[in-house]
Amino acid sequence: MATVSEILTKAADLLETPGAWTQGAEYRNEAGEDISDFDDDADDLPADLTPVCWCAAGAIWCQPISTPEKVAACEALAAAIGSGDRYEVPKWNDAPERTQAEVVAALRTAASQAEAATGAQPIHPWMTDAERAASEAA
């Protein structure tokens, strides 16, 4: 199991490479095509489904981790950007004035805040918040 801090750090590392960040799509391929929402059975599949750039949420969601871990990381990023709603992350990422450096910095800030809040505790999706808090206090 990954910690929220580890997930956010990996996302920041992924987006730090020049050209690895995008807006208006979760993922894009080498041709710049939006490959976020393609079903394997779709008639209009792009030839290349290999992502080469990601938005902030896409850099989290592309990781091979559980959905609760992804949600927790998105919630931590939302808090770091001043929103209480993880669904605001794509809007924040896609703001015309947003830069790649700002997105990477926000992911790193969220990672630091998550580390400070929970330490290196992995996410246990089957636990309630109260159970998780009790296990962390022990």
C-alpha positions in Angstrom: 0.0 0.0 0.0 1.2 3.5 -0.9 0.9 6.5 1.3 -0.8 9.7 0.1 2.6 11.4 0.2 4.2 8.7 -1.9 1.4 8.9 -4.5 1.6 12.7 -4.7 5.4 12.6 -5.0 5.3 10.1 -7.8 2.7 12.4 -9.6 5.0 15.4 -9.2 8.0 13.5 -10.4 6.1 12.4 -13.5 4.9 15.9 -14.3 8.3 17.5 -13.7 9.7 16.5 -17.0 9.4 19.2 -19.6 6.3 18.5 -21.8 4.9 15.9 -19.4 2.0 18.1 -18.2 -1.2 18.8 -20.2 -4.4 20.7 -19.8 -7.9 19.8 -21.1 -7.4 16.1 -20.9 -6.3 13.5 -18.3 -3.8 12.0 -20.7 -2.4 12.7 -24.1 -0.4 10.5 -26.5 2.6 11.5 -28.6 0.3 13.0 -31.3 -1.3 15.2 -28.7 -4.6 13.3 -28.9 -6.8 13.1 -25.8 -6.7 9.4 -24.7 -8.5 9.8 -21.4 -11.8 8.2 -22.0 -11.3 5.6 -24.7 -13.0 2.2 -24.3 -11.1 -0.7 -25.8 -14.1 -1.5 -28.0 -14.5 2.1 -29.3 -14.6 2.6 -33.1 -12.5 5.8 -32.9 -9.5 4.5 -31.0 -6.3 6.4 -31.6 -3.5 4.3 -33.0 -1.4 5.1 -30.0 -2.9 4.8 -26.5 0.5 5.4 -24.7 0.3 8.5 -22.6 3.2 10.9 -22.7 1.6 13.8 -20.8 -0.9 14.0 -17.9 -2.9 16.6 -16.0 -2.5 16.8 -12.2 -5.4 14.3 -11.6 -4.2 12.0 -14.5 -0.8 11.8 -12.9 -2.4 10.4 -9.8 -5.0 8.2 -11.6 -2.5 6.5 -13.9 -0.7 4.9 -10.9 -1.2 1.2 -10.3 -2.9 1.8 -6.9 -6.4 1.3 -5.5 -9.2 3.7 -6.2 -9.4 4.7 -2.5 -5.7 5.6 -2.6 -6.3 7.7 -5.7 -9.2 9.5 -4.2 -7.3 10.2 -1.0 -4.4 11.7 -3.0 -6.8 13.8 -5.1 -8.4 15.0 -1.8 -5.0 16.0 -0.4 -4.2 17.9 -3.6 -7.6 19.7 -3.4 -6.8 20.8 0.1 -3.4 22.0 -0.9 -4.8 24.2 -3.6 -7.4 25.6 -1.3 -10.4 23.5 -2.4 -12.3 21.0 -0.3 -13.5 19.2 -3.4 -11.4 16.8 -5.3 -13.5 17.4 -8.4 -12.1 20.9 -8.6 -8.6 19.6 -9.3 -9.1 19.3 -13.1 -10.6 22.8 -13.2 -7.7 24.2 -11.3 -5.2 22.3 -13.5 -7.0 23.6 -16.7 -7.1 27.3 -15.7 -5.5 29.3 -18.6 -3.0 31.0 -16.2 -1.9 27.7 -14.6 1.7 26.6 -15.3 3.5 23.2 -15.2 5.7 24.5 -12.4 2.7 25.5 -10.3 1.1 22.1 -10.7 4.3 20.3 -9.7 4.8 22.6 -6.7 1.2 22.0 -5.6 1.7 18.3 -5.8 4.9 18.5 -3.7 3.2 20.8 -1.2 0.3 18.3 -0.9 2.8 15.5 -0.4 4.5 17.4 2.4 1.2 18.2 4.1 0.1 14.6 3.8 3.4 13.4 5.3 3.1 15.8 8.2 -0.5 14.9 8.8 -0.2 11.1 8.7 3.5 10.2 8.6 4.3 7.2 6.5 1.0 5.4 7.3 -0.4 3.6 4.2 -3.9 4.1 3.3 -6.2 1.4 4.6 -9.4 1.7 2.4 -11.4 -0.7 4.5 -11.0 1.3 7.7 -13.2 4.2 8.8 -11.6 7.5 9.6 -11.9 6.8 13.3 -10.3 3.4 13.0 -7.5 4.9 10.9 -6.9 7.7 13.4 -6.8 5.1 16.3 -4.3 2.9 14.5 -2.1 5.9 13.7 -2.2 7.0 17.4 -1.1 3.6 18.6 
